[in-house]
């Protein structure tokens, strides 16, 4: 089977980690597969996946239509955005222009992705559906553009309009996959006319590389972190709900705890300083709230392995990435009581302290119960590690390969 993987965004964090774990698992499961990864050149550089995928037998090709707006010589985000606007609003209307100039990603995919048995889109959003001769499978992460969570919207007005316009076509013409039963109900709730029910394929742990304990501690010290810490891999979108967690952390500090709150992910390097009931009193040089920005995969592994508690205070997710990181490493987990997170407990048998994400007091109480009862926390973490050990990337890959084969069979039939 020849598979084209089309990853036009190459999301920071969990999205890229899913791709980095799923695709090699597919190749290991069936070495006869021929797989080509068509990616965003900026994401390919950022994640360093070319050599990693080459070792797994996956060919990596950058999408030419994304080269101009993602050129490393464009240091300014404003300049990149200006080029993107010119391409989408003007140049993309001229089909005779080369795609490197027009930035027309859909046209490039339609022209370039030929001779494959299946096209797989790990994030089929903000992209007009490309017309291909083979069936398409999309991993529909979540539908947060359908909600307002407070603060800034997750997507801009133009992006939301684009999503609303394009999503019906995607769900009509592709085979949808989601990572939790909750997200399957969301898809069917928002798009009740969808004829193909979504396939639910639960994800295995996103952090699988064990690091030597001494090496991990040294990597953490290089960030200037010398105390116990809570770790929240996140970004600054409103649904990540960082504010109540900061207020909860301030309560924990007021109790006399020598503790740090570590945030990782795009944009978090701006969040450094001292927590109080209002937020973070910013101080770039020091403080107990440490925003590290987007870290390398190795650094992420080290931070997870040395964390006192993995935390996610999110309001809306497809699944609990930080929780999977913690459970997969035997680290205690504290998390929001949202449906997608609770599903992990019911499906995988893992354990976590569950809190009301709108209540700093409840968040602080649940984290304190982990810190104050280390033996119980270690036992719960060990139990979760054992439970999650039964969910592997080989199993996840098997489920995806079944979806792919069924799609090819039905098309051929």
N, C-alpha and C positions, 0 to 999 in steps of 0.2 A: 504494500500500500504506500502510495506517495502522499505525504501530508505537507500542506503549506500552512505555516503558522504565521498569522498576520497580526503584529503587535504595534500598531501605528503610534501609540502613546508611550508605552513602556513606563507604567506608573512607578512612582517612588514607593519603596517599602514593600508591603505585603503583596501587591500585584506582581512586582518583579520577582519576588521570592517564590511565588506559586509557579511562575513560568520556569524559573531556574531549577525547580525540583520536579515538576511534572514532566517536562520534555525529556530529560535524561532517563526518567523512570519508564517512560513509554519505549524509548530505544532499548533499554535493558530488558524490558519485558518481551519485545519482539525485535531482535537485531536485523530482521529483514526489512523493517520499515525504512523508507527514504524520507527524510524530513528536512525542510528548508525553513528557516526562520527569517521572515521579512520584518525588520524592526526600525524603530526610530533611531537615527544615527547618534543622537545625544544620549539616549538610554543605553545603547550598545557601548558607548565610551564609558558612561558613568558606572555601569554594572560590571564591565570587563568580561562580558559573556562570550566573546568570540573564541578565545582559547578554551574556555570551559565547555562550550557546546561542541567545538571541534573534537575534543577528547571523547565526547559521547557520540560522535558520528553525525552531528547536526551541522548543516551548512548555514552560515549566517550571511545575510545580504541586507544592506541598508536601503531604505526607501529613498530614492533620489528626490522625490517631491518634497521631502522634509529636510533636505540638506541645507538649503539656503537659510531658512528661519532658525535652524539649529546649529549653525556654524559656530565653532568655538572661538572664532575671532570677533564675534559679536558679544562683547562683554556686557553690554547694557540690556537688561530685560525689556526696557522700553523700546529699544531698537528692534529686538526680536519680535515684539508684539506689533510694531508698526509694519514690519515686513509681512507678518502673518495676515494682518488686516488688508494690506494691498493685494496680497495673493488671493485671499478668499473673496474679497469684495470686487476685485477688478480682473486680475490676470486669469483667474480660474474660469472666467466666462468665455475665454478664447481657446477653443479646443486645439487650434493649430500651434499654440505655444508649447515648447518642450516642458515636460512636467517639472523639471528642476526649476524652471522659472515660474510656471503657473502655480505650483504647489498643490495641484489637484491630485490628492492621494487616491481617491476612488478611481479616477481614470487610470492612474499608474497600476493599481492593483488589477483592474479589469484587463489591462493590456499585458501585464507582466506575469501574472499567476495563471499559467497554462500547463496542461498536461498532468494535473494532480487529481487524486481520487477524492480528496477532502480538503476543505479550507477551515482552519480553526482560528477563531478570534478570541483571545483571552480577555479582551475588554472592548466589546462591540458598541462603543459609545462615541458620540461626536464624529461620526463617519457615515456618509451616505452609503447605503448598501451597494457593494460592488456586484455587478452581474458577472458571474463565472459559470463555467460549464460543469462544475462539480458541486456537490452539496456543501453547505456551510453550517458549521456548528459554532455557537457563541456561548461564552461563559458570562452570564448576566449577573454581575457582581451584586449590585443593589439598585434601589430606585430612590435614592435620597433627593433627586431633583424634584420629586413629587411632594416634598415637605418643606416647611419653614421651621427651623429649630430655635430661632433667636439669633441676634447678631447678624452677620453678613450671610447672604445666601451661599450655598456650596458652589453654585454655578452662576455665571453672569446671566442677565436677561436674554442676551442673544444666544448663549449656550443652552439655556432652558428651552427657548423656542426651537432651536435646532434639534434637541433631544425629543421634544414632543412631536415634531414633524417626522423624524426619522425612525423612532422606535417601532411604530406599527409595521413598517415595512420589514424591519429586522425580524420581528416576531412572526410575521407571516411567511417569510422566505427562508429563515434559518431554523435550525434545530436548537432550542434553548436548553442550557444546562445551568443549574444553580447549585450553591454549596450547602444549603440548608433547606429543610422543609418549610421554615418560616418564609424564606425568600420565594419559594414556590407559591405560597399563598399570596404573597405580595404581588407577584407577577400576574397571577390569575385575577386578583382583585382589581388591579389597575387596567388590565387588558383582558376582559372577560370573553372577548370574541376570538382569542387565540385558539387555533384548532389543534396545535400540538401541545400536549401537557409537558411541562418542563421536566427534564431528568434531574434528580437530586443526587449529587455525588459529593459526599463529605470529604473534606480535605484532611490529609495527614498533617503532623506537626510541621510548622514552617522553619523550625530551627533544628537541624539534624547533625551538625558537626560538633562533636565533643572536642573541647579545647583543654589542654593541660591546665590544671587548677592554678599552678604558679604563674604560668604564662597569662592566663585570663586575669588574675589579680593585678599583674604588672600592667596589662593593657588598660585596666580600669584606673589604676593610679596615674597613668599618663594623662588622663582627663582631669586630674586634680581631685579625684573622689577618694576619700580616705575613711568614710564612715559607712554605716549601713545605709542602703538607699532603696527607695521605691522606684520602679522602672515602668514608664508608660511610653512604648513606641507609638507615635501618633503623628499628626500634623495639625495645622491651626484652623481647620474648618470647624464651623460652629457645632456640628453634630458630635464632634469628639469630646465636647463638654468638659474642657479642661478647668474652667473656672471653679466649679464646686470641688474638684479634686484639690486645687490650690488652697481653697478655704479649709478643707479638711486637713490638709497637710499643716497649715498654720495652727490648727487645733492640736495636732499631734506634737508640734514643736513647743507649744505652750505647756504641754504636759511634762516638759523637761527632757524630751527624747533627742538624742544626738542622731539626726536622721537627715538624709538628703532626698529630694525629689528630682529624678533624672528623666528628662524628656528627650526623645530622639525623633528625627523625621524632618522633612523639608520645612524650613522656616523657624524651627524651634530654637535655633541658636540666638534668636532675638530675645528669648525668655530666660533671663538670668537675674538673680537677685534674691530678695527676701520676701517670704510669703506673709500676708496678713489677711484680714477679713475682706479687704477690698480687691486684692489680687496680688501681683508681684511688684514690690518696690524695686525697680530696675537698677541693677548694678552690674556692669559688664565684667568687672574685675573679680568679684567674689559673691558669695551668697549660698544659701542652702538649696535654692532651686537652680538646677543646672540644665539648661537647654543646650544640647550638643549639636543640633542640626542633623544633616543626613550623614550617617556614619557608614563605614565599609561593612561588608557582610561579616568579616572576621571580628571587627570591633563589636558588632551587634551580638555575635555569638558570645563574646567575652562578657559583655554587659549583662546578658541574660543569665549566664552561668553564675555570676557573682551577686545577683540581685537578692534582696531580702524578700521582696514581694513583687510579683508582676501585677500591674493594675491596668484596668480599662474602665473608665467612667463614661464611655460612649453612650449615646442615646439611640443610635440606629446603625446596625451593621448587618452584613451578610453572615458573619461568623466572628468568633473571637480570636483574632490573630495573636495578640499578646498572651491570651490564655493558652493557646496551643503552644506558643513558645515556652511558657512556664511549665505546663503539664509535661511537655516533651523533655524537659530538663530536670524534673523533680523539684521545681521551684513553686512555693505557695502562690496562689492566685486569688485576687480580690476583684470582683467585677460587678457591673450593672445587672439589675434584674430584668433585662430586656429579653424578648423571646428567643432571638438567635443565640444569645449566650446561654440561656437555660437549656437550650436544645443539646448543647454539648454534654451536660450532666445526664440528661435522659438517654441520649444515644450512645455516648462513649463511657459513661460511668465514672467520669472524673469528679473531683471535689473542689469546691471553691467557697470563699466567703462572698455572699451576695448582698449587695446594698442598693438602696434607692439612689439613683444617680443625681437626683435633684436635691439631696440632703447632705450637706457637708458633715453634719453630726453623725449620720448613719455611716457614711463613708469612713470617717475617722474611727468610729467604734469597731467596724469590721476589720480594718487594717490593724488596729490596736489588738484585737483578739488574736491575730496571727502573731504579732510581735511579742505579745505577753504569754503566749502558750507555745513555745518553740517545739516542744516534743510532739504535741498534737499537730502542729503545722507540718513538721517533718513527716509524720505518719500519713497525713492526708496527701502530701506531695508525693510520697513514695507510692501510695495507692493509685494516685492519678497517673504517675509515670507508668506503672504496670498496666493500668487500664488502657492508656493511650498507645502503649506498645502493640496493642492488637489492631491499631489502625495505621497502616503503612502506606508509603507512596506507591508500592507495588499494587496494593489493592485499589488505590485511587486511579492509577494508570490503567488497571484492568477494566474499571468501570468506564473510563473515557474511551478505551479502545473498543469496548462493546458498542458504545454509542456511535463511534466512527464506522465500525463494520456494518452496523444495522443501517446507517444512512447510505452507505455505498450500495448495500444489497438492495434496499428499496428503490434507489435510483436506477440501478441496473435492471430491476424487475419491471 
